Amino acid sequence: MVETDPVRSDLLKLANDLPYFARSSKPVGAILAEARTRLQQIEQSVERDEPFNRITAEELASGNFDLTYLIDGVLVKDQPAGLVAPKKSLKTNISIDLAISLATGGKFLGYFRVAEPKRMAIFSGESGMATIQETALRVSDAAGIALNETGIIFSDTVPSFGDSLNMEAFRRFLKADGIEVVIVDPVYLCLPCDVNPANLFDIGRMLRNVNDVCQDVGATPVLVHHLKKTVANPFVPGQLEDIGWAGFQEFFRQWMLINRREPYEPGTGQHRLWFSTGGSAGHSCLVDLDDVFEGEFNPHTGQPRVWEVNVVKPKEVISAEADRREEAKERKAEIRTTARIGRSRKKMLAAMKKHPSGESLTALADLSGLSRNRAKEAIEVLIESDEAETCKVIKGRNKREIDGYKLANFDGQSVDPDTRTK
């Protein structure tokens, strides 16, 4: 009889106990949980190979550790990536564009060059397969390729990062199809319900689980996540510090950050977004996804939506944004000037009513409480609107005639400056 080692002995005991578990009155969930716990305890008792890779300085200096870009300036092979955006900011749409461009060797967002086609998988647990299908068909049509020719593997169930058995199934899934890049959308559904999103250690342990699996099978993970809700200005390019929850900023070795440039106007199907990238490999860029157009579905005509993306280069983005800021500044200044002139005009009208025969600029400035320049500005506005006119006034001991101003056609009655008719 072959001697059984302790691990095999424990496995046999568990196997012998399973029929008793199955016949017990306990709920099925409790039975499975107990069996899973016993199996995990056995797994933890197995001696493992040395977990540390030993690399000498000589090996590091002469070794081949080159970075491989899957997408120029956006995505590096084998480094965990985040695709992060506020809620309802086209995260799923853009992740599907990412998958299709990587699967076909096309251009991501019609702009970023993909080095070569990769075997892709998308785990999407939020949108539902009807939405995923509709979006994928639109994006593949825009890319000029049939969806069924992309070879992408889809799943409407996301992995559970805190469950070792589930992560093992995740490993088998990726390995079976030789997946080279996997997108998980959204990552919050992959975490246990009782995990504390503010706990760096809890989140870090979960993220390490998925990264270990992906590293083992040679798949680059792209996790779809949310930006913080408390960002001071929601319409500027996203920053690494804006990524929500503990641990994610530290975990992502590269990132794609999406943020709106302006509020979405319902009924237009049109979006204007910032798209910025960065990573520890040294790449970074900022572009404007200008006029991302989807259209609106019409249930009466059945007219399908589309996927049209116009990418504006960084220099053009910065220049256009500077122009917009300058225009906004000028508009604000114009509004302030108009309001100030309106107040000065009212004060000048009141001063002129006290001297219907006319008065000098200096006297009218004193009466209105305005500076000489502001008083002159108000008088010019009144003359232009035919509410005032120039005249001559007598001043000084010498009865010298000087230029003055008075109300036009003033009858001596009180007139509201805002209701006076010309």
Secondary structure, DSSP 4 states (H G I P E B T S, - for coil): -PPPPHHHHHHHHHHHHHHHHHHSSS-HHHHHHHHHHHHHHHHHHS----------HHHHHHS-----EEETTTEETTS-EEEEE-TTSSHHHHHHHHHHHHHHT-EETTTEEBSS---EEEEE-SS-HHHHHHHHHHHHHHHTS-GGGS--EEESS---TT-HHHHHHHHHHHHHTT-SEEEEE-GGGGS-TT--TT-HHHHHHHHHHHHHHHHHHT-EEEEEEEB-TT-S-TTS---GGGB-STTHHHH-SEEEEEEESS---TTS-EEEEEEEEEETTS-EEEEEEEEEE----BTTTTBPP--EEEEEPHHHHHHHHHHHHHHHHHHHHHHHHHHHHHHHHHHHHHHHHT-TT-B-HHHHHHHHT--HHHHHHHHHHHHHTTSEEEEEEEETTTTEEEEEEEETT--SS---TTT---
